Amino acid sequence: MFGQLVSFVVSVILARILLPSEYGTVSVVVIFTTFASVFITSGLSVSLIQKKDADDLDFSTVLYFNLAFASVLYFILFAAAPWISRLYGLSDLTSAIRVMSVCLIVYAVNSVQQAYVSRQLLFQRLFWSSLAGTLVSAAVGIWMAVHGYGIWALIAQKLTDAVIDTLILWFMIEWRPKWLFSVGRMKALYRYGWKLICAALLNTASAKLRAFFIGKLYSVEDLAFYEKGNQYPQLAVTDISSSIGTVLFPVLSKIQDDPAEIKRLTRRAVRTSSFLMWPAMAVLCVIAEPLVGWMLTDKWLPCVPYFRIACFSLAFMPIHISNLQALKAVGRSDLFLILEVVKTALSITVLMISLSFGVMGIAIGVAISSLLATFINAFPNRKLIGYSYKEQMQDILSSFCLAALTGAAVWPMSLIIHTRVPLMLLQALLGFSLYFSCAKLLKLESYGYCVSIVREFLPGRKKKEAA
């Protein structure tokens, strides 16, 4: 949570200093580096977590393969950079892509480290490494932005974050690569992982294709507003969704032969995370305009509509992640890939239809795709673990309705109060108070579970139990 708070503060400071056009230029760079990084981070490292008896030979094999493949990808992007620069008509893109692509080499190492940490459930070490990277990169990015380095402040921040994260993990975990490589092990891991790589490529392609068209057909400023509108709701979602993905997958992998237990844990994840996610998204949607104006200054106000649409589409993230982690845990990477093919086809179809309606049409299309994808992701688990789509919708219905009513109740305050800070503080305070009070009054199961978890961490509870 603290790491996310630091990231949030840094992003606000940089957004206040830098121009939307500079953010848009870096967003174009990220389109290509993110797509390339999928080959390194999304398949073989997941195979290491899923494999029951993964050993040093497996980890070393994946590391050396990743490094070799990352080097190939780097040189491809290095050679393609001038062409991409001409495509967008931005002279800064060539050098920016060539420098930013260095992160691929870093990811090659870091993805294997994170697989080891996840497999051993050493999440505290992952937290400290991530926090160190965030703090150091924050200092670098802010200093460069203040001194007028423009897009290079953002690029330096992202590179520094990746490098520091990897270095800290190197000293915090016991694993070290051995001078070992097995073609046979590589093939075995690849048989599971290649489907996940293809699925991640499809998922990334559908997301980055939107950014590609916005930057090409409209402007880098429009791209910056669209990306910034998605960034802060995404930041709010990250803690919950990353907790689901990071913890749920290795836990479910250990019980992959027990469908009933997998269903129980998956259902708990959907209920609890949705109970926390929906009020957060409802409150953010209501306070979006005063929040953006106060936090980022008025130059970023055009991102508010995209901000609000993102709150709706991202609120379904618990269903997406929980279903997909369960699917991966039982070893059905083939079904995982099929789902991504279907969702990508749906997403691209909606995108092609929405292009003629401007950037706003594209954003609304994303929300529609996200809603339809909940059914697609849930469909296989009806048979695999006995968790149907109907049950999943029932599990989130109370949280959704309560959050919607809460948002509707606090929105009229914006018609009375026109000072930004008091308005958003009062709306947030009243909104969350109303939501959790109603949840307690209605005796929602998720409320009781969350309260019991909080009580476990209260300082006086352990002493009382000991007495």
N, C-alpha and C positions, 0 to 999 in steps of 0.2 A: 504493500500500500504506500509506504514512504517513497519507494522508487518511482511509482506512478505519480505521486504528488510532485516530486522533483521534476519529472518529465513534463508535467503539466505547466509548472511555473516557468520552466525554460522555454517551452513552446510559446507561452504568452509573451515573455520578454522579447524573444526573437521576432514574433509577429508584430509587435509594436514598433520595432526598429526597422525591420525590412519591409520592402514593398511587395504587394501581391504578385507583380510581374516576376520578381526574383523567386518567390515561392513556386510560381508556375513553371519557371525554367527548371528548377530542381525536380519538380514533379514529373517532368518529361524524362529526366535522367533516371528517376526511380522506376519508371515503367519498364525500362529495359534491364536494369540491374536486378530488379525483383523477379522478373521472369526468368533470368538466367540462374538466380540463386535457388529456384525451385528444384533444379536438377541435383543440387547438393544437399539441401536440407530436408526434403520431403519424402524420401523413399528408403534409402539404406539405413539411415539413422533410426527410423521407425522400426525397421526390421530387427535392429539390434535390441530394441526394447521388447518386441513381441516374441522373439525367439527364447524359449525356455532355458536353454543351456549355452547362451552366448558366452564366449571366453575371449582371452587376449588375442587369439588368432583372428577371430571375427572382427574385433574392434580395430586391430592393426590393419587388416585387409581393407576395411571400409575407409579408414583414414587415408591410406596411400592412394586408393582409387579416387577418393574425393579430391585430393590435392592435384592429381594428374588431370582430372576432368575439369577442375576449376581453372587450371592454367590454360587449357584449351579454350574454355569459354571466355576467359579474359582476352586472349588474343583475337578471338572472333569479334568481340565488342570493340576492341582497340582498332581493328581494321574497318569496322562498320561505322565508327563514330562520325567521320566526315559526311558520309551519306545521310545519316540521321540528322546531322546539323543542317544540311541543305534541305531536307524534307520539311523541317519546321521553320527554316529561315532564321535560325538563331546561331550566331557565330560562336557563342560561348559553349555550345553543347559538345563540341569535339573534345576539348580538354577536360570538361566536366565529366563526361562519360568515361574517359580514359583513366581519370583519377579515381572516380567513384567505384569503378569496377574492381579495384584492388580488394574491396571488401569480400569478393568471391573467394579469394585465397584464405581469408580469415574465417569465413563461414565453413570452409572445408574442415577446419580443425574444430571449431566451436560446436558444430552439429554432432560430432562424435562425443565430445565432452558432455554435452547436454543429454545425449542418449545414456551415457554412463551414470550421470547424476539421477536421471529419471528412473533408471533400472534399479539403482541402489536406494531410491527414495531420499536422496540427500538434498532436499529442496532448500534447506537453509543456506547451503553453500552457493546454490544458484542465485538466491536472493542477494547475498553479499557481493558476488561478482557483478551481478546486474546493477546493483546500487553504485558500486565503485565506477563502473563504466558510465553510468548516467551522470554522476557528479563531475567526473573529470571532463567528459565531453561537453557538459553544460558550461563549465568554465571556459573551455576552448571556443565553443560556439558564440557565447555572449561576447567575449573579448574581441573576436574577429568581427562580429556584427557591429559593435560599437566603433571599431576602428575602420569601418567602411569597406569590408571585404565582400559584401554582398552575398552572392550565391555560394562563395567559398566558405562562408561561416557555417552554412547548413551542411555542406559536403564534409567539412572537417569535423563537425559534430558527429555525424553518422559514422564516419570512419574511426574516430577516436573511441566512440562507444563500443564498437565491435572489437577493436584491438584490446582495449583495457579489460573488457568482459572476458575475453579469451585468455589473456595473460593471468588474470586473477584466478580463474578456474584451473589453470595449469599448475599453480602452486597450492591450490586448496584440495585437489583430489589426488588420490593415490595412483590412479592409472597412468601409465606411460606406454607409448607405443613400442612394440617389439619389432625387431628387424625380421618380420614374418609377413608372408603374403600367400594366400591360398586361392587358386582359381576355382577350386571346387566349392569352398565356402562362399566365395563371391557369387557364384552361380545360384547357390541355395538361397542366399539372402536376396539376390536380385529377383528370383522367382516370386517372392512375396512383395518386394519393394517396388518393382517396376510399375505395377498397377497403381500404387499410391503416387508415384512420380507423375504418371500420366493424369491421374485424377487431380493432383495439385496443379499441374500445368493447365488443365482445362479450367479449373477454378480461378487461377491467377489470370489466365488469358481473358476470361469473361469480365473480370474486374478491371484489368488494365486496358482492355479494349475500349471501355468507356472513356478512360482518361486519354487514350490515344486519339479518339475521335473528337473529344472536347477541345484538346489542345490544337488539333489540326484544322477542324472545321470552324471553330470559334476563335478563341484566343488563349494565351497562357494565363491571362488574368481571370478569365472564366474558369479555367482549370483550377487555379489557385482557390477561388471562392468555393468551387465544388469540393475540392479536397479538404479545405479547412472546415467546411460545413460538416464533413464526415468525421474529421479528426477528433473533435472533442467528445461527441457521443461515443465514438470508438474507444477513446481513452477511458471513459467511464465504464464501458463494457469489459475492457481488457482484464481487470482484476478478477472478475467473476468467471469470464470465459476461459482465461488462461489457467485458473485454478481447476476448472472442470477438466480441461484437456490435459494438463500436466499431471494431475493426481489420478484422475479417473482411469485413464488408459493403462498405466502400469498395474494399478490395483485390479482392474477387470482382466488383464492379461494373466494374472496369477490364478484366477478362478475361471478361466475360459471354458472349462468343461462342466460348469454348473449354470445352466441358463436361468434357473429360478433366482439364484443369487445375483446374477448379472442384471436381471430385470429389476430386482429390488433396489440395487444401488443406482441403476440408471434412472429409475423413477424418482428416487430421493433427490438425485442431482437436478432433474428437470423441475420438480416441485420447488425445491429450495432456491435454486438460482433464479427461476422465474419470479418467485415471491419477492426477491431482492431487486431484480432487474426492472420490472415493470414500473414500480413507483419512481425509480431513479430516472427512467426515460420520460415518464409523464411530467415530472417536475422540470427536467431539462427542456422539454418541449415548450412548456409554459413560459419559462424565464429566458428563453433563447435570445430575444431581442435586447433586453436590458443587459444581459450577461455579455453578449458579444460587443455591444457598444461600450460598456464600461471596461471590459477586459482587454479588448484588442483595438479599441478606438473605432470611430465611425467609418474609417476607410474599409473595414471588413464587414459592414452591415449587409452587403449583398449576399453573404454566405448564410444568413439566417434561414431562408426557406429550405435550403439543402440540409441545414442543421436539424430542422424539425422533422423533415422526411426521414433522415437517418435515424432519429430516435425511434421511429416506428419500426423500420426494417431491422434495426439491430436488436430490438427487444426480443426477437425470436431466436437469438443466438443460442440460448441454453438448449433448445430443442435440436438445433442443427448439430451442435458439438456433442451432446450426450448420445444421440443416435449414432453418429459417425464413430465415436470412440468405442461404443459397444460393438459396432460392426467390425472395426479393426481388431479389437481384442479377441474375438472368436475366430480370427484368421481369414475372414472373408474379404480380402482385398480385391477379389474379382468383382464382388457386388459393389464395393466402394467405388471402383472405376466405372461400372455401369451407371451408378447414380450420378457421377460427375458428368458423364457423357450426356445423360438426359437433361441435367440441370444446365449444362453449358449450352445445349441446343435451345432450351427454353430461354435462357438469358440473352443469347445472341439474337434470337427471333424478336424478343421484346425490345432489345436495343435497336435493331434495324427499323422497327416500327416507330420507336420514340425519337429517332434522330431528327425527324422533320419537325418535331415539336419543341426544339431547343433544349438547352441544358436542364430546364425544369422538367420537361417531358422525360428526359433520360433519368433524372432522379426519381420521378414517380414510377418509372418502369422498374427501377431497382427494388423499390418497395413491393411492387406486385410480384416480382420474381422471388423475393425473399419469402413472401407469404406462401406462394405455391411450392417453394422448395421444402417447406416444413413437411408437407405430405410426402414428397419424393423421398426425403431422408428417413422418414419414419416407416415407410412401407415394408422394407425387408424384415425389420425387427418384430413385426407381427408374428412371423413364423419362427424366426431364430430364437427369440427370447420371450415371446408371448406378450409383447408390449405394443398394443395396437394404436393407430393414429387417434381413434376415438378416445381411448384412455388418456393419451397425451394431451389432447385438447381439454379434456375434463380436468386434468391436473393443473393446467395454467389458467382455466377460465375464471376462477375466483380472483386471482391476482390481476388479471387483465381488466375485469369489470371494476374492481375496487380502485385500480390505478386510474382508469378512465373517469370515474366519478370524482376522484380526488382532483385530477387536472381540471375538470369542468368547474369544480367548486372554487378553486383558487384563481382561475383565469380572470374573472371580473374585477379583481383588485387592480389590474392594469388600467382600468377605465377611471379609477379614482386616484391612484398614486402615480405620479409622473417622474419622481426622482428614482434613478436606476437602482442604486444600492439598497435603499430601504425596501423598494418594491420586490426585488428578487429575494432578499433575505426573508421578508415576511411570507412571500409565496412558498418558498422552500420550507420554512419552518412549519407553517400551517399545513402544507401539503403532506409532509412526512408524518406530522403529528396525527392528522386526520386518517391517513392510510393505516398506520400501525394501531391506532386506537380502535378503528373499525375491525381490523384483523383480530385484535384481542377480544372485542365484543362478540364477533362471529365465531370465535374459537377455531380459527383456521389451523389446520394441522401444521402447516409450514411455519406459522408464527410460533407455535409451541416448541417446534424443533429448534428454531433459531434462538429462542430464549434459553433453551437448555444448553445449547452450545456456548452462548455468552456466559452463562453461569459457571460453566466449567473453567473459565479463564479468570473469574473473579478472585482476587487475592484472598479474601476471607473465607472462601468456600472450602478450600483444602484444609485450612486450620480447623474449621468447624467439623469437617468429616473426620479429621484425625482425632479430635477430642471425643 
